[in-house]
Amino acid sequence: MTLARSATRSAPATSSEEAEGNSTRQRLLHTGLRLFAQHGYAKTSIRAIAKDAQVNVAAISYHFGDKAGLYKAAFLEPFWSEARPGEPAAEQTLRETLRQLFEGFIEPLKHGNLAHLSLKLHCREMLEPTGLWDVEIECGIAPVHQTLVAALRNHLGLKRADDELQRLAVCIAGLGVHLHVDQDVIDALAPRLNRMPRAFERWVDRLVGYAEAMVAAEAQRRAAGAAAKQKVRP
């Protein structure tokens, strides 16, 4: 499967041409996301995508190279902010890192059906793998996890990230993952949570607080373990 794309133009585009090109590309992305999520990669043709997006088939080649390129973009490109958490600055507090993490989880939910389709496509990719899930783990998920682990290690004053710290990072990230995986369940059980004023801002605030409580519990557990070891020493 060829995932690279290339496109050349003989002359610089005008602002109107660029706007039209961006609009076409976004329309193809959204259409591709929906059809790939519904039918999978193999059963979705470029002609079906072009017809649904109301563009010429050549537009897919121009913007993405081929069907594989469009699928890669639909799977990997966010439809929201492209910024991902990086290595935390030395002066960055744990709370700032947690807020950055959860804002990243919450932002897609502001885009409604696009987030739902993206989740559906990721689930389908796990069932019908094309290799992009490994790319997402390596280039998208792993850097965020490593950033969180580094922030937790610095906060707890640890020389290295042990298994329990890794477990804590996974559990903290799970708070954000849950909002995506069980969005329909949350809407059924407590519909106001996603619809009240400033709902997304409240989610970020609460998730940061819950995560800080988890970190405090882990710090207490480690302190108790260290104290117990001191008592048994001759």
Secondary structure by P-SEA (a helix, b strand, c coil): cccbbbbbbcccccaaaaaaaaaaaaaaaaaaaaaaaacccccccaaaaaaaacccaaaaaaccccaaaaaaaacccccccccccccccccccaaaaaaaaaaaaaccccaaaaaaaaaaaaaaaaacccaaaaaaaacccaaaaaaaaaaaaaaaccccccaaaaaaaaaaaaaaaaaaaaaaaaaaaccccccccaaaaaaaaaaaaaaaaaaaaaaaaaaaaaaaaaaacc
